[in-house]
């Protein structure tokens, strides 16, 4: 095969064979195809797209570029969940133990912070003693015992994705649906679960800000997953404002615990119930989404979800006492109120800017080797639709007391809010459910 001819074929709208895709991807990973030719190939895909079969072949080639996790040592149907990222996305911390308490099996490899979105691993590491780097045998042992474990994703999963993404990031080819879908699904399929529920975010704080783009991405990922022999459902949900009230690490763990007590934010609980019911459905635990919702709500009410979180923390070496006493989580040095500059109604919150503000306070990394301060973050007091008086707190900053961080963060945060005289409706939260049977809009 000839690299030049394959670039030209895709540039001219041709459909690549499985062997041609394998030749390009494997050649690039091995260093046989230079960056400049792969960049041209990626740009051809960006403009010409890929057929569903090509997307499956691209994804599976990336899957087999590194380790593929064999979860056959775990009994039963293993179900995973993936979010395309958002602000205050505490979901996994609530969802994984609740689904496990309801009959599902969640053997989940999860990630660290990416861009303005927080990472579940970083949040888990704010629990004293919590181990997220576990050998495979221990991971399997925990899941077989309590039906849930959350560990850090290994770097050897889909290495082709890492190398290709680095090139996409500097060649303006990041926002290509086939390339995004293959990037996400290669890691999820390599992680070995039998079924996956995808939370595809749309809105100002999401990677896919337009609904039509989120819908196309969801359809592509479902097609890839089903084409690879997995059960896959995608939900398209809003990230037009932060999810819940807490943004950070320890502060989000506390909100997760409150949610499992039945005292959490309504939007977070509703999302967990929607995602979890679909996880139970594709696992065969329930016969309908409605039945799944009923089981999950009951297991919040009776405390089984919270007890499963306690078990999870204990099994992974963490201090389970945090479930009863959240003061054992890392505590910030100083809490500062961010006050509203005017009276009115919150009409809009730029979730992206709020996420960046949290990073400025130290809840995220500027460079990949930076240490995160697990104690800092933002707790929102007002969200879209809420009335606010002049001088009333919009949020509380959990800080390390460093004014050089706090003052610019405060200015950026206030600018992320639009406060006006007219009350507005709360943004739509659920948009659609996408499965192999088709699209069901809410």
Secondary structure as the mmCIF struct_conf table of DSSP 4:
data_model
#
loop_
_struct_conf.conf_type_id
_struct_conf.id
_struct_conf.beg_label_comp_id
_struct_conf.beg_label_asym_id
_struct_conf.beg_label_seq_id
_struct_conf.end_label_comp_id
_struct_conf.end_label_asym_id
_struct_conf.end_label_seq_id
HELX_RH_AL_P HELX_RH_AL_P1 UNK A 3 UNK A 11
TURN_TY1_P TURN_TY1_P1 UNK A 12 UNK A 13
HELX_LH_PP_P HELX_LH_PP_P1 UNK A 14 UNK A 17
HELX_RH_AL_P HELX_RH_AL_P2 UNK A 18 UNK A 29
TURN_TY1_P TURN_TY1_P2 UNK A 30 UNK A 31
BEND BEND1 UNK A 33 UNK A 33
HELX_RH_AL_P HELX_RH_AL_P3 UNK A 35 UNK A 48
HELX_RH_AL_P HELX_RH_AL_P4 UNK A 52 UNK A 63
TURN_TY1_P TURN_TY1_P3 UNK A 64 UNK A 65
BEND BEND2 UNK A 66 UNK A 66
STRN STRN1 UNK A 67 UNK A 67
TURN_TY1_P TURN_TY1_P4 UNK A 72 UNK A 73
BEND BEND3 UNK A 74 UNK A 74
BEND BEND4 UNK A 76 UNK A 76
STRN STRN2 UNK A 78 UNK A 78
STRN STRN3 UNK A 79 UNK A 83
BEND BEND5 UNK A 87 UNK A 88
HELX_RH_AL_P HELX_RH_AL_P5 UNK A 91 UNK A 101
TURN_TY1_P TURN_TY1_P5 UNK A 102 UNK A 103
STRN STRN4 UNK A 105 UNK A 105
STRN STRN5 UNK A 106 UNK A 110
STRN STRN6 UNK A 114 UNK A 114
TURN_TY1_P TURN_TY1_P6 UNK A 115 UNK A 116
STRN STRN7 UNK A 117 UNK A 117
HELX_RH_AL_P HELX_RH_AL_P6 UNK A 120 UNK A 124
TURN_TY1_P TURN_TY1_P7 UNK A 125 UNK A 126
BEND BEND6 UNK A 127 UNK A 127
TURN_TY1_P TURN_TY1_P8 UNK A 128 UNK A 129
HELX_RH_AL_P HELX_RH_AL_P7 UNK A 136 UNK A 146
BEND BEND7 UNK A 147 UNK A 147
STRN STRN8 UNK A 148 UNK A 152
HELX_LH_PP_P HELX_LH_PP_P2 UNK A 153 UNK A 154
TURN_TY1_P TURN_TY1_P9 UNK A 155 UNK A 156
STRN STRN9 UNK A 157 UNK A 157
HELX_RH_AL_P HELX_RH_AL_P8 UNK A 159 UNK A 168
TURN_TY1_P TURN_TY1_P10 UNK A 169 UNK A 172
BEND BEND8 UNK A 174 UNK A 175
HELX_RH_AL_P HELX_RH_AL_P9 UNK A 177 UNK A 190
TURN_TY1_P TURN_TY1_P11 UNK A 191 UNK A 192
BEND BEND9 UNK A 194 UNK A 194
STRN STRN10 UNK A 195 UNK A 202
BEND BEND10 UNK A 203 UNK A 203
TURN_TY1_P TURN_TY1_P12 UNK A 204 UNK A 205
BEND BEND11 UNK A 206 UNK A 207
STRN STRN11 UNK A 208 UNK A 208
BEND BEND12 UNK A 210 UNK A 210
HELX_RH_AL_P HELX_RH_AL_P10 UNK A 211 UNK A 227
TURN_TY1_P TURN_TY1_P13 UNK A 228 UNK A 229
STRN STRN12 UNK A 231 UNK A 238
BEND BEND13 UNK A 240 UNK A 241
BEND BEND14 UNK A 243 UNK A 245
STRN STRN13 UNK A 246 UNK A 248
BEND BEND15 UNK A 249 UNK A 249
HELX_RH_AL_P HELX_RH_AL_P11 UNK A 250 UNK A 260
TURN_TY1_P TURN_TY1_P14 UNK A 261 UNK A 262
BEND BEND16 UNK A 264 UNK A 264
HELX_RH_AL_P HELX_RH_AL_P12 UNK A 266 UNK A 283
TURN_TY1_P TURN_TY1_P15 UNK A 284 UNK A 284
BEND BEND17 UNK A 285 UNK A 285
BEND BEND18 UNK A 287 UNK A 288
HELX_RH_AL_P HELX_RH_AL_P13 UNK A 289 UNK A 301
TURN_TY1_P TURN_TY1_P16 UNK A 302 UNK A 302
BEND BEND19 UNK A 303 UNK A 303
HELX_RH_AL_P HELX_RH_AL_P14 UNK A 304 UNK A 315
TURN_TY1_P TURN_TY1_P17 UNK A 316 UNK A 317
HELX_RH_3T_P HELX_RH_3T_P1 UNK A 320 UNK A 323
TURN_TY1_P TURN_TY1_P18 UNK A 324 UNK A 324
HELX_RH_3T_P HELX_RH_3T_P2 UNK A 326 UNK A 328
BEND BEND20 UNK A 329 UNK A 329
BEND BEND21 UNK A 333 UNK A 333
STRN STRN14 UNK A 334 UNK A 339
BEND BEND22 UNK A 341 UNK A 343
STRN STRN15 UNK A 344 UNK A 349
HELX_RH_AL_P HELX_RH_AL_P15 UNK A 351 UNK A 358
HELX_RH_PI_P HELX_RH_PI_P1 UNK A 359 UNK A 363
BEND BEND23 UNK A 364 UNK A 364
BEND BEND24 UNK A 366 UNK A 367
TURN_TY1_P TURN_TY1_P19 UNK A 368 UNK A 369
HELX_LH_PP_P HELX_LH_PP_P3 UNK A 370 UNK A 372
TURN_TY1_P TURN_TY1_P20 UNK A 374 UNK A 375
STRN STRN16 UNK A 377 UNK A 380
BEND BEND25 UNK A 381 UNK A 381
TURN_TY1_P TURN_TY1_P21 UNK A 384 UNK A 385
STRN STRN17 UNK A 387 UNK A 388
TURN_TY1_P TURN_TY1_P22 UNK A 390 UNK A 391
STRN STRN18 UNK A 393 UNK A 399
BEND BEND26 UNK A 401 UNK A 401
HELX_RH_AL_P HELX_RH_AL_P16 UNK A 403 UNK A 416
STRN STRN19 UNK A 417 UNK A 420
BEND BEND27 UNK A 421 UNK A 422
HELX_LH_PP_P HELX_LH_PP_P4 UNK A 425 UNK A 428
STRN STRN20 UNK A 430 UNK A 435
TURN_TY1_P TURN_TY1_P23 UNK A 436 UNK A 437
STRN STRN21 UNK A 438 UNK A 441
#
